[in-house]
């Protein structure tokens, strides 16, 4: 029997009610996971971030064991694919007030994307988005369903760039539209502080912990747009693409550093 590509609350299904609060208000969370060699990479990190998001939003009743089984069922025999998990507050009466009710669980499977090898070998071109992220520390770092800021930022270019760098209103670099960013300066790494806005990516966390274990200098702090232009190297990362070095940031040119190459050899598997 062919495994379903979408499971909703444990059932093979492609539909949810139009009264679901995830649809009505973006009231929920999601995780996008890489399946490599038949298993989810960094599964426990994804589940931890999902639990953290549930605590922030006050979503109760998520059964992680059930969710794991649904993820495994959706993967089936696929060795390489993408799994997206969506958790919403479920259905409710009209109005914003959240009430306790059964959560909606959605597990989706997508084919593994094929990217040009040149993105890893030579690097990518990115641009600065005009759109600015707003500060909301309560929602910072979690992966909630409200992605309009990213939609608007991503609408600024077509295919001439592979990513767009996004700042806050104070011109501090925060992230890219669908990935985190690291800079290299004086042999160490710098990644923006995400306490006010932005998503704390799972691979970002893995890279931070790797640097800590291997005594690689790393600073998590505010990075101004002017300072970013003076960095020695830059790369973006997420669980699907791995690490991509940046070779051009609008008019600025960068080269892939030895440290970036070392990290790519660890995480681009």
Secondary structure by P-SEA (a helix, b strand, c coil): ccccccccccccccccccccccccccccbbbbbbbccccccaaaaaaaaaaaaaaaaccccccaaaaaaaaaaaaccccbbbbbbbbccccccccccccccbbbbbbbbbcccccccccccbbbbbbbbcbbbbbbcccccccccccaaaaaaaacccccccbbbbbcccccccccccbbbbbbcccbbbbbbccccccccaaaaaaaaaaaaaccccccccccaaaaaaccccccccccccbbbbcccccccccccaaaaaaaacccc
